[in-house]
Amino acid sequence: MIDLIGPVLLTGLALAFAVALQRVRLPNTPAASSKPQKTPVLGGAAPETHAWQRYHVRYYSMTLLFIAFEMEMMFMYPWAVVYVEEGMMALMEMGMFLAILSIGILYGWREGVFRWQ
């Protein structure tokens, strides 16, 4: 019973603090700001281009390729530990995982991610 007093007290304090912040409105909150302060660009200026126009579409395929390689390495290290205990079942599971990731790598190859421009 004594072990529960600390977490319950901390949770109660956190809830009371959250409710107090909801009740007290500071002068710098978004509701009190003017129209130029609400614009999404630094300095209050109107944006000249849409946010999606800043990034070239070729970075999408590079990102997919990076994620494929990153996921492969992230799961290969723990798998090596499990493989010692599980054996052939772990080998088949990793084979399926690598087959799925290789589809992403082949897609990147087809899109020309490996070509230097």
Rosetta constraint file for C-alpha pairs under 8 A:
AtomPair CA 1 CA 5 HARMONIC 7.15 0.50
AtomPair CA 2 CA 6 HARMONIC 7.94 0.50
AtomPair CA 3 CA 7 HARMONIC 7.93 0.50
AtomPair CA 4 CA 8 HARMONIC 6.10 0.50
AtomPair CA 5 CA 9 HARMONIC 5.90 0.50
AtomPair CA 6 CA 10 HARMONIC 6.07 0.50
AtomPair CA 7 CA 11 HARMONIC 6.01 0.50
AtomPair CA 8 CA 12 HARMONIC 6.11 0.50
AtomPair CA 9 CA 13 HARMONIC 6.17 0.50
AtomPair CA 10 CA 14 HARMONIC 6.16 0.50
AtomPair CA 11 CA 15 HARMONIC 6.18 0.50
AtomPair CA 12 CA 16 HARMONIC 6.09 0.50
AtomPair CA 13 CA 17 HARMONIC 6.06 0.50
AtomPair CA 14 CA 18 HARMONIC 6.17 0.50
AtomPair CA 15 CA 19 HARMONIC 6.15 0.50
AtomPair CA 16 CA 20 HARMONIC 6.07 0.50
AtomPair CA 17 CA 21 HARMONIC 6.20 0.50
AtomPair CA 18 CA 22 HARMONIC 6.32 0.50
AtomPair CA 19 CA 23 HARMONIC 6.30 0.50
AtomPair CA 20 CA 24 HARMONIC 6.16 0.50
AtomPair CA 21 CA 25 HARMONIC 7.35 0.50
AtomPair CA 25 CA 29 HARMONIC 6.89 0.50
AtomPair CA 27 CA 32 HARMONIC 6.18 0.50
AtomPair CA 28 CA 32 HARMONIC 6.33 0.50
AtomPair CA 28 CA 33 HARMONIC 6.60 0.50
AtomPair CA 29 CA 33 HARMONIC 6.59 0.50
AtomPair CA 30 CA 38 HARMONIC 7.37 0.50
AtomPair CA 33 CA 37 HARMONIC 6.11 0.50
AtomPair CA 33 CA 38 HARMONIC 6.94 0.50
AtomPair CA 34 CA 38 HARMONIC 6.65 0.50
AtomPair CA 35 CA 39 HARMONIC 7.02 0.50
AtomPair CA 36 CA 44 HARMONIC 5.09 0.50
AtomPair CA 36 CA 45 HARMONIC 7.48 0.50
AtomPair CA 37 CA 44 HARMONIC 5.68 0.50
AtomPair CA 38 CA 44 HARMONIC 7.48 0.50
AtomPair CA 39 CA 44 HARMONIC 5.63 0.50
AtomPair CA 39 CA 45 HARMONIC 7.20 0.50
AtomPair CA 39 CA 46 HARMONIC 6.92 0.50
AtomPair CA 40 CA 44 HARMONIC 7.40 0.50
AtomPair CA 40 CA 47 HARMONIC 7.81 0.50
AtomPair CA 41 CA 45 HARMONIC 6.10 0.50
AtomPair CA 41 CA 46 HARMONIC 6.77 0.50
AtomPair CA 41 CA 47 HARMONIC 6.27 0.50
AtomPair CA 49 CA 53 HARMONIC 6.66 0.50
AtomPair CA 49 CA 54 HARMONIC 7.87 0.50
AtomPair CA 50 CA 54 HARMONIC 7.55 0.50
AtomPair CA 55 CA 59 HARMONIC 7.44 0.50
AtomPair CA 57 CA 61 HARMONIC 7.79 0.50
AtomPair CA 58 CA 62 HARMONIC 6.75 0.50
AtomPair CA 59 CA 63 HARMONIC 6.02 0.50
AtomPair CA 60 CA 64 HARMONIC 6.37 0.50
AtomPair CA 61 CA 65 HARMONIC 6.27 0.50
AtomPair CA 61 CA 108 HARMONIC 5.99 0.50
AtomPair CA 61 CA 111 HARMONIC 7.15 0.50
AtomPair CA 61 CA 113 HARMONIC 6.68 0.50
AtomPair CA 62 CA 66 HARMONIC 6.16 0.50
AtomPair CA 62 CA 108 HARMONIC 7.29 0.50
AtomPair CA 62 CA 113 HARMONIC 6.07 0.50
AtomPair CA 63 CA 67 HARMONIC 6.15 0.50
AtomPair CA 64 CA 68 HARMONIC 6.22 0.50
AtomPair CA 64 CA 104 HARMONIC 7.19 0.50
AtomPair CA 64 CA 108 HARMONIC 7.35 0.50
AtomPair CA 65 CA 69 HARMONIC 6.38 0.50
AtomPair CA 65 CA 104 HARMONIC 6.75 0.50
AtomPair CA 65 CA 105 HARMONIC 5.89 0.50
AtomPair CA 65 CA 108 HARMONIC 5.97 0.50
AtomPair CA 65 CA 113 HARMONIC 7.92 0.50
AtomPair CA 66 CA 70 HARMONIC 5.95 0.50
AtomPair CA 67 CA 71 HARMONIC 5.91 0.50
AtomPair CA 68 CA 72 HARMONIC 6.23 0.50
AtomPair CA 68 CA 101 HARMONIC 5.73 0.50
AtomPair CA 68 CA 102 HARMONIC 7.86 0.50
AtomPair CA 68 CA 104 HARMONIC 6.44 0.50
AtomPair CA 68 CA 105 HARMONIC 6.73 0.50
AtomPair CA 69 CA 73 HARMONIC 6.37 0.50
AtomPair CA 69 CA 101 HARMONIC 7.93 0.50
AtomPair CA 70 CA 74 HARMONIC 6.02 0.50
AtomPair CA 71 CA 75 HARMONIC 6.20 0.50
AtomPair CA 72 CA 76 HARMONIC 6.04 0.50
AtomPair CA 72 CA 98 HARMONIC 7.14 0.50
AtomPair CA 72 CA 101 HARMONIC 7.30 0.50
AtomPair CA 73 CA 77 HARMONIC 6.75 0.50
AtomPair CA 74 CA 78 HARMONIC 7.77 0.50
AtomPair CA 75 CA 79 HARMONIC 6.06 0.50
AtomPair CA 76 CA 80 HARMONIC 6.28 0.50
AtomPair CA 77 CA 81 HARMONIC 7.14 0.50
AtomPair CA 78 CA 82 HARMONIC 6.53 0.50
AtomPair CA 79 CA 83 HARMONIC 5.87 0.50
AtomPair CA 79 CA 90 HARMONIC 7.53 0.50
AtomPair CA 79 CA 94 HARMONIC 7.64 0.50
AtomPair CA 80 CA 84 HARMONIC 6.82 0.50
AtomPair CA 81 CA 85 HARMONIC 7.32 0.50
AtomPair CA 82 CA 86 HARMONIC 5.97 0.50
AtomPair CA 82 CA 87 HARMONIC 7.99 0.50
AtomPair CA 82 CA 90 HARMONIC 7.06 0.50
AtomPair CA 83 CA 87 HARMONIC 5.14 0.50
AtomPair CA 83 CA 88 HARMONIC 7.71 0.50
AtomPair CA 83 CA 90 HARMONIC 5.45 0.50
AtomPair CA 83 CA 91 HARMONIC 6.76 0.50
AtomPair CA 86 CA 90 HARMONIC 5.68 0.50
AtomPair CA 87 CA 91 HARMONIC 6.53 0.50
AtomPair CA 88 CA 92 HARMONIC 6.28 0.50
AtomPair CA 89 CA 93 HARMONIC 6.30 0.50
AtomPair CA 90 CA 94 HARMONIC 6.14 0.50
AtomPair CA 91 CA 95 HARMONIC 6.14 0.50
AtomPair CA 92 CA 96 HARMONIC 6.35 0.50
AtomPair CA 93 CA 97 HARMONIC 6.27 0.50
AtomPair CA 94 CA 98 HARMONIC 6.05 0.50
AtomPair CA 95 CA 99 HARMONIC 6.09 0.50
AtomPair CA 96 CA 100 HARMONIC 6.33 0.50
AtomPair CA 97 CA 101 HARMONIC 6.36 0.50
AtomPair CA 98 CA 102 HARMONIC 5.92 0.50
AtomPair CA 99 CA 103 HARMONIC 6.55 0.50
AtomPair CA 100 CA 104 HARMONIC 7.08 0.50
AtomPair CA 101 CA 105 HARMONIC 6.48 0.50
AtomPair CA 102 CA 106 HARMONIC 6.01 0.50
AtomPair CA 103 CA 107 HARMONIC 6.15 0.50
AtomPair CA 104 CA 108 HARMONIC 6.29 0.50
AtomPair CA 105 CA 109 HARMONIC 6.20 0.50
AtomPair CA 106 CA 110 HARMONIC 6.15 0.50
AtomPair CA 107 CA 111 HARMONIC 6.23 0.50
AtomPair CA 108 CA 112 HARMONIC 6.31 0.50
AtomPair CA 108 CA 113 HARMONIC 5.49 0.50
AtomPair CA 108 CA 114 HARMONIC 7.65 0.50
AtomPair CA 109 CA 113 HARMONIC 5.71 0.50
AtomPair CA 109 CA 114 HARMONIC 6.13 0.50
